Amino acid sequence: MQAEIEKAVQAGKLTPDTATSLEKLPEGTYCLHKSWGFGRIAEINFLLNQATIDFKTKKGHTMQLDYAAESLTPLPEDHILVRKVTEADTVKSLAKEDPVALVRSILENFGGRANQDQIAQSLSGEIFNEAEFKRWWDSTKKLLKKDGLIAFPTKKSEPIVLREKPISHTDELLAAFNSARQTKAQINALDQILKSIDEFKGSNELAAVVATVEDAAQKTRRLNTAQALELILERDEIASITGLPKGEGSITLNEILVEEERRLHEILNDVPAAKQRRVLAAFPSAYGDQWVEKILSLMSKSSVRVVTESARILLDQDKKAEYQHELERWLGDHTISTEVLTWLCKERGGVFASMVDARVLSATLSALERDQFNDIKRGTKLHDLILEDRELIPDMLAGATPETVRDTIRKVMLSGVFEELNKRSILGRIVRIYPEMESMIAGDNLTEKQEALIVSWESLEKRKIELDELVNKKIPENIKEISVARSYGDLRENFEFKAAKEMQRVLSRRRAEMERDLSIARGTDFKNPDTKVVNIGTKVTIKEADGTTDVYSILGAWDSDPKAGIISYKAQIAQVLISHGVGEKLNVPTEHGDRLAEIVKIEAARP
């Protein structure tokens, strides 16, 4: 033990355990602190009983010796955090020439396991900036996955592990598949095998995997058809690349498509997007001459994702005319789904650009209202697309006749699909390209300028809380009530459903009113009002002919407390008094009718 440390122990300044830890932290030692991070011991002062550490983020930071010994972890010279400071050029060369060796050494520094963020932080600053590390890591990962000593986790949140003994990458992939107990885990393992399928070429290692997948698909086809489809797709791809036989009597993708035609739209929603196209691509072989009819039928009741992939297949197979004919039919008989409309609007610059006109806009508004009435939430993407794509409505109305534009404006005005502010935004876009329609919109008071509402800060906050409760509690509760009432059957005789829908209209109207009021509300604390005449923020005393006096504090539009004499400036009596001064006599409304009263005093109100 160092002499000075021993003296400190004998003097009772340090415990023996602290002294042992402190011996490992001489001046010049690199260290790590949980809060302050990487640093270097600059000085140990036994006279002051403190250590001075130069941390990366704070130079000259001092600590008591016992706390330093307890909280600082000494780092060896070969630790990556030390090396990137003392030999940055060497580390850079190693990262370029032998990235696997560098990662191995980093894992050793972290006890044999570290996640990607820890590796990134170890090399940040002196070795790589963020963009450089990302490029380096993307290429290094491929090498690491082939390295027998490094095990990559299936989840990004789990650490990368340095093994004691090497295992080949193919053995690792096969072990992950064989240890999978759930179908989803098997599918994930198959995905990883397919990413490294070239490593299996020329061997029969995957023959047992193909057989296992066969068995799993057969067992799963009834319980979870979507997963069975995924297994079949993975099996077919492995067999195609490696040349392995599928097995006699194997279940095929076409069999599933034919058997499950009626509920295929439900099944496909549970298939990952990357694999949906491969399922849809099998339609021609599964259904023969009827495949176009089948895929169009599927599109009419499927998600936007399935609609998009189906449309690509139809267009790739030169079936534009058939698809366009069906689109025209759906528009004509008002059966076009919000999902197809979403695709059509997003692809309006493509092969069907000429179709995306006012008729599609009208169908869009109708489809959104239909889904809202039926409590179907799938129209959210179309609703958001209309609001976010500011050129969509102008594009659809380009070249429209004045009557068509007026009809569209009327539909937007009467629609309950959009909140009041969003409705104004939509109408504003129409006015931008058809300014002559502004008078029509202003006539409905949707865009006319409204006088600001002057309100107290307290009442403003209360109103915001009320709106928040309405939007996040009362309206969702009402939606649940509608859903429950719908389950009771026959909507024509369903009193609970009708009552819930009526409440929905009340809540929607209340929400629109509150949002409108809040949009024009201006908060104030009523300080320093003009007391020469009655004003908002003043306290006025009036005296009737019989000597009766009344005192009113005239505050914001939402302030009212009759017992305390607080009235809104919108109140009838306030409107009579405002702008009049002391000594003036006015007919003021009272409980007993209008009475003559004189203003005898005006002062600042104290809310």
C-alpha positions in Angstrom: 0.0 0.0 0.0 1.3 3.5 -0.9 2.7 5.4 2.1 0.3 8.3 1.8 -2.7 6.0 1.5 -1.5 4.0 4.6 -1.1 7.3 6.6 -4.7 8.2 5.6 -5.9 4.9 6.9 -4.0 5.2 10.2 -5.4 8.7 10.6 -9.0 7.3 10.2 -9.6 9.4 7.0 -10.0 6.2 4.9 -11.2 2.7 5.6 -9.1 -0.2 4.5 -11.6 -1.1 1.8 -11.6 2.4 0.5 -7.8 2.5 0.5 -7.6 -0.7 -1.5 -9.9 0.8 -4.2 -8.0 4.1 -4.1 -4.7 2.3 -4.8 -6.1 1.4 -8.2 -6.7 5.1 -9.0 -3.3 6.8 -9.1 -2.9 10.1 -10.9 -3.1 9.6 -14.7 -5.5 6.7 -14.5 -8.5 6.7 -16.9 -11.8 5.9 -15.2 -15.5 5.8 -15.6 -18.3 7.3 -13.5 -22.0 6.4 -13.7 -23.1 10.0 -14.0 -20.1 11.9 -15.3 -18.9 9.2 -17.8 -15.3 8.9 -19.0 -12.5 10.8 -17.3 -8.9 10.9 -16.1 -7.5 11.3 -12.6 -5.7 14.6 -12.7 -4.6 14.9 -9.0 -4.9 13.0 -5.7 -4.6 15.5 -2.7 -4.3 13.8 0.6 -4.0 17.1 2.5 -7.4 18.2 1.2 -8.6 14.6 1.1 -9.9 15.0 -2.5 -9.4 13.8 -6.0 -9.5 16.0 -9.1 -10.9 14.4 -12.3 -10.9 15.7 -15.8 -14.2 14.4 -17.2 -15.0 14.7 -20.8 -17.9 17.1 -20.0 -16.3 18.8 -17.0 -12.6 19.5 -16.4 -11.2 19.8 -12.9 -14.2 18.2 -11.1 -13.3 17.4 -7.4 -14.5 14.5 -5.2 -13.8 13.4 -1.7 -11.4 10.5 -1.7 -13.7 8.0 -0.1 -16.5 8.9 -2.7 -14.0 8.8 -5.6 -12.8 5.3 -4.5 -16.4 4.1 -4.3 -17.8 5.6 -7.5 -14.9 5.5 -10.0 -14.1 2.4 -12.0 -10.5 2.3 -13.2 -10.1 1.4 -16.9 -7.2 -0.6 -18.3 -5.0 0.8 -21.1 -6.5 -1.6 -23.6 -10.1 -0.5 -22.9 -11.8 1.0 -26.0 -12.6 4.3 -24.2 -8.9 4.7 -23.3 -7.6 3.6 -26.7 -9.7 6.0 -28.7 -8.1 8.8 -26.7 -4.5 7.5 -26.6 -4.3 5.8 -29.9 -7.2 7.0 -32.1 -5.3 6.5 -35.4 -4.7 2.8 -34.5 -8.4 2.3 -33.6 -9.4 3.9 -36.9 -7.1 1.6 -38.9 -8.5 -1.4 -37.0 -12.1 -0.3 -37.7 -11.2 -0.2 -41.4 -9.0 -3.3 -41.7 -10.4 -5.7 -39.1 -13.8 -4.5 -37.8 -14.7 -7.9 -36.4 -11.6 -7.9 -34.2 -12.4 -4.4 -33.0 -16.0 -5.4 -32.0 -14.6 -8.4 -30.2 -12.3 -6.3 -28.1 -15.2 -3.9 -27.3 -17.4 -6.8 -26.2 -14.5 -8.0 -24.0 -14.3 -4.6 -22.4 -18.0 -4.8 -21.5 -17.8 -8.3 -20.0 -18.6 -10.2 -23.2 -22.0 -8.5 -24.0 -23.0 -5.1 -25.2 -25.9 -3.6 -27.2 -25.5 -1.5 -30.4 -25.9 1.8 -28.5 -22.9 0.9 -26.2 -20.8 0.0 -29.2 -21.8 3.3 -30.9 -20.9 5.3 -27.8 -17.6 3.6 -27.5 -16.6 4.7 -31.0 -18.3 8.1 -31.1 -16.4 11.3 -31.2 -12.8 10.5 -31.9 -13.4 7.5 -34.2 -16.8 8.1 -36.0 -19.5 10.7 -36.1 -23.1 9.5 -36.1 -23.4 9.1 -39.9 -20.0 7.5 -40.3 -20.8 5.0 -37.5 -24.1 4.0 -39.1 -22.4 3.3 -42.5 -19.6 1.4 -40.8 -22.0 -0.6 -38.6 -24.3 -1.6 -41.5 -21.3 -3.2 -43.4 -19.7 -4.6 -40.2 -22.9 -6.4 -39.1 -22.8 -8.7 -42.1 -19.2 -9.8 -41.2 -20.1 -10.2 -37.5 -23.1 -12.5 -38.3 -20.7 -14.8 -40.1 -18.2 -14.7 -37.2 -18.6 -17.8 -35.1 -17.6 -16.1 -31.9 -20.3 -13.4 -32.0 -23.9 -14.1 -31.4 -26.5 -11.6 -32.7 -29.8 -11.4 -30.8 -33.2 -11.8 -32.4 -34.4 -8.6 -30.8 -32.6 -5.2 -31.1 -33.1 -4.5 -27.4 -31.0 -7.6 -26.4 -27.2 -7.5 -26.3 -24.7 -8.9 -28.8 -22.7 -11.7 -27.1 -19.1 -12.8 -27.4 -19.1 -16.6 -27.2 -16.4 -18.8 -25.6 -16.3 -21.2 -28.6 -17.1 -20.5 -32.2 -20.3 -21.6 -33.8 -20.9 -21.4 -37.6 -23.6 -19.0 -38.7 -25.6 -21.7 -40.4 -25.6 -23.8 -37.2 -26.7 -20.8 -35.2 -29.6 -20.2 -37.6 -30.7 -23.8 -37.5 -30.5 -23.8 -33.7 -32.7 -20.8 -33.5 -35.3 -22.5 -35.7 -35.2 -25.8 -33.9 -35.5 -24.1 -30.5 -38.6 -22.1 -31.6 -41.7 -23.3 -29.8 -44.3 -20.8 -31.2 -45.2 -20.5 -34.8 -44.3 -16.8 -34.9 -40.9 -17.6 -33.6 -40.5 -20.2 -36.3 -41.4 -17.7 -38.9 -38.9 -15.2 -37.5 -36.2 -17.8 -37.6 -37.1 -18.7 -41.2 -36.8 -15.0 -42.2 -33.3 -15.0 -40.8 -32.4 -18.2 -42.7 -33.6 -16.7 -45.9 -31.5 -13.6 -45.4 -28.4 -15.9 -45.3 -29.7 -18.5 -47.7 -26.5 -18.4 -49.8 -24.6 -19.9 -46.9 -26.7 -23.1 -47.2 -26.3 -23.6 -51.0 -24.8 -27.0 -51.9 -25.9 -28.6 -48.6 -28.9 -30.5 -47.4 -29.0 -28.9 -44.0 -32.4 -27.3 -44.7 -34.1 -30.5 -45.7 -35.3 -31.1 -42.2 -36.4 -27.5 -41.9 -38.6 -27.8 -45.0 -40.2 -30.9 -43.5 -40.8 -29.2 -40.2 -42.4 -26.2 -41.9 -44.6 -28.6 -43.9 -45.9 -30.1 -40.7 -46.3 -26.8 -39.0 -48.3 -25.3 -41.9 -50.7 -28.3 -41.9 -51.3 -27.9 -38.1 -51.7 -24.1 -38.3 -53.9 -23.8 -41.4 -57.2 -24.0 -39.4 -56.1 -22.2 -36.2 -54.2 -19.3 -37.8 -54.4 -19.3 -41.6 -52.3 -16.1 -41.9 -49.4 -17.8 -40.2 -49.9 -20.9 -42.3 -49.6 -18.7 -45.4 -46.4 -17.2 -44.1 -45.0 -20.7 -43.5 -45.9 -21.9 -47.0 -44.3 -18.8 -48.6 -41.1 -19.4 -46.6 -41.0 -23.1 -47.5 -41.6 -22.3 -51.2 -38.8 -19.7 -51.3 -36.3 -22.0 -49.5 -37.2 -24.9 -51.8 -36.9 -22.7 -54.9 -33.5 -21.3 -54.0 -31.9 -24.6 -52.7 -33.6 -27.0 -55.1 -34.9 -29.1 -52.1 -38.2 -31.1 -52.8 -41.3 -29.9 -51.0 -42.6 -33.4 -50.2 -45.4 -35.4 -51.8 -48.9 -34.1 -51.0 -47.6 -30.8 -49.6 -50.1 -28.1 -48.9 -49.9 -25.4 -51.5 -50.5 -21.6 -51.5 -53.2 -22.1 -54.2 -55.1 -24.6 -52.1 -55.3 -22.0 -49.2 -56.4 -19.2 -51.6 -59.2 -21.4 -53.0 -60.4 -22.8 -49.7 -60.3 -19.4 -47.9 -61.6 -17.2 -50.7 -64.6 -15.8 -48.6 -62.5 -14.7 -45.7 -59.3 -13.9 -47.5 -59.6 -10.2 -46.9 -59.5 -10.9 -43.1 -56.6 -13.3 -43.3 -54.5 -10.9 -45.4 -54.8 -8.2 -42.8 -52.7 -10.4 -40.5 -50.0 -11.1 -43.1 -47.0 -8.7 -43.0 -47.0 -6.2 -45.9 -43.8 -7.6 -47.4 -45.5 -11.0 -47.9 -48.9 -9.8 -49.0 -47.7 -9.1 -52.5 -46.4 -12.7 -52.8 -49.8 -14.0 -51.8 -51.6 -11.8 -54.3 -49.2 -12.7 -57.0 -50.5 -16.2 -56.8 -54.0 -15.2 -57.9 -53.6 -15.9 -61.6 -52.4 -19.5 -60.9 -54.9 -20.1 -58.1 -58.1 -18.8 -59.9 -57.2 -19.1 -63.6 -59.3 -16.9 -65.9 -61.3 -15.6 -62.9 -58.3 -14.1 -61.1 -59.0 -10.5 -62.1 -62.6 -10.8 -60.8 -61.4 -12.4 -57.6 -58.8 -9.8 -56.9 -61.2 -6.9 -57.6 -63.7 -8.5 -55.2 -61.0 -8.7 -52.6 -60.0 -5.0 -53.1 -63.5 -3.8 -52.4 -63.3 -5.0 -48.8 -59.6 -4.9 -47.9 -57.1 -2.6 -46.2 -55.3 0.2 -48.1 -52.2 -1.9 -48.0 -53.9 -4.8 -49.8 -55.6 -2.5 -52.3 -52.2 -0.9 -53.1 -50.5 -4.3 -53.8 -53.5 -5.6 -55.7 -53.5 -2.5 -57.9 -49.8 -2.9 -58.7 -50.4 -6.5 -59.8 -53.3 -5.6 -62.0 -51.3 -2.9 -63.7 -48.2 -5.1 -64.0 -50.4 -7.7 -65.7 -51.8 -5.1 -68.2 -55.3 -5.2 -66.6 -55.7 -1.4 -66.4 -58.9 -1.5 -68.5 -60.6 -4.1 -66.2 -59.6 -2.2 -63.1 -60.8 1.2 -64.5 -64.1 -0.4 -65.5 -64.6 -1.6 -61.9 -63.6 1.8 -60.4 -66.2 3.5 -62.7 -68.8 0.9 -61.5 -68.0 1.4 -57.8 -68.2 5.2 -58.3 -71.5 4.9 -60.2 -73.3 2.8 -57.7 -71.7 4.6 -54.6 -70.1 1.4 -53.3 -66.5 2.4 -53.6 -64.6 1.8 -50.3 -62.6 4.4 -48.3 -59.5 2.2 -48.9 -59.9 2.3 -52.7 -60.5 6.0 -52.6 -57.4 6.5 -50.4 -55.3 4.6 -53.0 -56.9 6.6 -55.9 -56.2 9.9 -54.2 -52.6 9.0 -53.4 -52.0 7.8 -56.9 -53.8 10.7 -58.6 -50.7 11.6 -60.6 -50.5 8.1 -62.1 -52.4 6.1 -64.8 -55.8 7.1 -63.4 -55.1 10.8 -63.1 -58.1 11.7 -65.3 -60.5 9.9 -63.0 -59.6 11.9 -59.8 -62.0 14.7 -60.2 -65.0 16.3 -58.4 -66.9 13.0 -58.6 -64.2 11.3 -56.6 -64.3 14.2 -54.0 -68.1 13.7 -53.7 -67.6 10.0 -53.3 -64.9 10.6 -50.7 -67.2 12.9 -48.5 -70.0 10.3 -48.8 -67.8 7.4 -47.9 -66.4 9.2 -44.8 -69.9 10.0 -43.7 -71.0 6.4 -44.3 -68.2 5.1 -42.2 -68.8 7.6 -39.5 -72.5 6.7 -39.3 -71.7 3.0 -39.2 -69.0 3.6 -36.6 -66.2 2.3 -38.8 -62.8 3.7 -38.1 -61.1 2.5 -41.2 -61.7 5.9 -43.0 -59.1 7.6 -40.8 -56.3 7.5 -43.4 -58.6 9.1 -46.1 -59.8 11.7 -43.6 -56.2 12.6 -42.7 -55.1 12.6 -46.3 -57.7 15.2 -47.2 -56.5 17.4 -44.3 -52.8 16.9 -44.8 -52.5 16.9 -48.6 -53.3 20.6 -49.2 -53.3 20.1 -53.0 -55.7 17.2 -53.1 -59.0 19.1 -53.1 -57.7 21.8 -55.6 -56.5 18.9 -57.9 -59.9 17.2 -57.7 -61.8 20.5 -58.4 -59.6 21.6 -61.2 -61.8 22.4 -64.2 -65.0 21.8 -62.4 -68.1 23.7 -63.3 -69.4 26.5 -60.9 -72.4 24.4 -60.1 -70.2 21.4 -59.2 -68.1 23.6 -57.0 -71.2 25.0 -55.2 -72.5 21.5 -54.7 -69.1 20.5 -53.2 -69.1 23.5 -50.9 -72.6 22.7 -49.7 -71.5 19.1 -48.9 -68.5 20.3 -46.9 -70.6 22.8 -45.0 -73.2 20.2 -44.1 -70.7 17.4 -43.4 -70.3 16.2 -39.8 -67.1 14.4 -40.6 -64.7 17.4 -40.1 -64.2 19.6 -37.1 -65.1 23.2 -37.5 -61.5 24.5 -37.9 -60.6 21.8 -40.4 -63.8 22.5 -42.3 -62.8 26.1 -42.6 -59.4 25.1 -43.9 -60.9 22.9 -46.6 -63.3 25.7 -47.7 -60.3 28.1 -47.7 -58.5 25.9 -50.2 -61.6 25.9 -52.5 -61.8 29.7 -52.3 -58.2 30.0 -53.2 -58.9 28.5 -56.7 -62.5 29.8 -56.9 -62.5 33.2 -55.1 -65.9 34.0 -56.5 -67.3 31.4 -54.1 -66.2 33.3 -51.0 -69.6 35.1 -50.7 -71.4 31.7 -50.7 -69.2 30.5 -47.8 -69.4 33.7 -45.9 -73.1 33.6 -46.1 -73.0 30.5 -43.9 -70.8 32.3 -41.4 -68.2 29.7 -41.8 -65.4 32.0 -42.7 -66.8 35.4 -41.7 -64.6 37.3 -39.3 -65.9 37.0 -35.8 -65.3 39.4 -33.0 -62.8 38.1 -30.4 -64.2 36.9 -27.1 -62.6 38.5 -24.1 -62.3 36.0 -21.3 -60.5 35.7 -18.0 -57.5 33.4 -17.9 -59.2 31.2 -15.3 -62.4 30.7 -17.4 -60.2 30.1 -20.5 -58.4 27.2 -18.7 -61.7 25.8 -17.5 -63.1 25.8 -21.0 -60.0 24.0 -22.3 -60.4 21.4 -19.6 -64.0 21.0 -20.5 -63.1 20.5 -24.2 -60.4 18.0 -23.3 -62.9 16.0 -21.2 -65.4 16.1 -24.0 -62.9 14.9 -26.6 -61.0 12.3 -24.6 -63.7 11.0 -22.3 -67.3 11.8 -23.2 -67.1 11.3 -27.0 -65.1 8.0 -26.7 -67.6 6.7 -24.1 -70.4 7.6 -26.5 -68.7 5.7 -29.3 -68.5 2.6 -27.0 -72.2 3.1 -26.2 -73.0 3.1 -30.0 -71.0 0.0 -30.5 -72.7 -1.8 -27.6 -76.2 -0.7 -28.8 -75.4 -1.8 -32.4 -74.8 -5.3 -31.1 -78.4 -5.5 -29.9 -79.6 -5.9 -33.5 -82.2 -4.3 -35.8 -81.2 -0.6 -35.8 -84.7 0.5 -36.9 -86.2 -0.7 -33.6 -83.1 -0.2 -31.5 -83.9 2.6 -29.0 -80.5 2.5 -27.3 -78.8 2.9 -30.7 -80.9 5.9 -31.6 -80.4 7.5 -28.2 -76.6 7.0 -28.5 -76.5 8.4 -32.0 -78.6 11.4 -30.9 -76.1 12.0 -28.1 -73.3 11.8 -30.6 -74.9 14.6 -32.6 -75.2 16.7 -29.4 -71.6 16.0 -28.4 -70.3 16.8 -31.9 -72.3 20.1 -31.9 -71.0 21.0 -28.5 -67.4 20.2 -29.5 -67.7 22.4 -32.7 -69.1 25.3 -30.6 -66.3 25.0 -28.0 -63.6 24.8 -30.6 -65.1 27.8 -32.4 -65.3 29.8 -29.2 -61.7 28.8 -28.1 -60.4 29.8 -31.5 -61.5 33.4 -31.0 -61.1 33.7 -27.2 -58.5 36.1 -25.9 -57.4 35.8 -22.3 -56.8 38.8 -20.0 -56.3 39.6 -16.3 -58.4 42.8 -16.6 -55.6 45.0 -15.2 -55.6 48.8 -15.6 -59.0 49.3 -17.3 -60.2 52.7 -18.4 -62.4 53.9 -15.5 -63.6 57.1 -17.2 -66.5 55.1 -18.5 -67.9 51.7 -17.8 -65.6 49.1 -19.5 -64.7 45.4 -19.4 -62.7 45.0 -16.2 -64.5 47.8 -14.3 -66.7 47.7 -11.2 -69.7 50.0 -11.5 -72.1 51.2 -8.8 -75.6 52.3 -10.0 -78.4 53.9 -8.0 -82.1 53.7 -8.7 -84.6 56.5 -8.0 -85.8 54.8 -4.8 -82.2 54.8 -3.5 -81.5 51.1 -4.2 -77.9 50.6 -5.2 -76.4 47.7 -7.1 -72.7 46.9 -7.8 -71.6 44.9 -10.8 -68.1 43.7 -11.8 -68.1 43.4 -15.5 -65.6 40.7 -16.6 -65.1 38.2 -19.4 -67.6 36.4 -21.7 -67.5 33.2 -19.6 -67.5 34.9 -16.1 -70.7 34.9 -14.1 -71.4 34.8 -10.4 -74.6 36.8 -9.6 -74.2 36.4 -5.8 -70.8 38.1 -6.0 -72.0 40.7 -8.5 -69.9 39.4 -11.3 -71.5 39.5 -14.8 -70.3 38.8 -18.3 -69.7 41.8 -20.6 -72.1 40.0 -23.0 -74.9 40.2 -20.4 -77.8 42.6 -21.3 -77.2 44.9 -18.4 -73.5 45.1 -19.1 -74.2 46.0 -22.7 -76.4 48.9 -21.6 -73.8 50.3 -19.1 -70.6 49.9 -21.2 -69.2 53.2 -22.6 -71.2 55.4 -20.2 -69.7 57.6 -17.4 -70.5 58.7 -13.9 -73.6 60.9 -13.6 -75.3 59.4 -16.7 -78.8 58.0 -16.2 -79.9 55.0 -18.1 -82.8 52.5 -18.3 -81.3 49.3 -17.0 -82.9 45.9 -17.2 -83.8 44.4 -13.8 -85.9 41.5 -12.5 -88.9 43.9 -12.4 -88.4 45.4 -15.9 -86.4 48.3 -17.1 -85.7 51.0 -14.4 -84.0 54.4 -14.5 -80.7 54.3 -12.7 -77.7 56.6 -12.4 -74.0 55.6 -12.6 -72.5 56.8 -9.3 -69.1 55.2 -9.3 -66.7 53.4 -11.7 -63.5 51.7 -10.4 -61.2 48.9 -11.4 -62.7 45.5 -10.7 -60.7 42.9 -8.7 -61.3 39.5 -10.3 
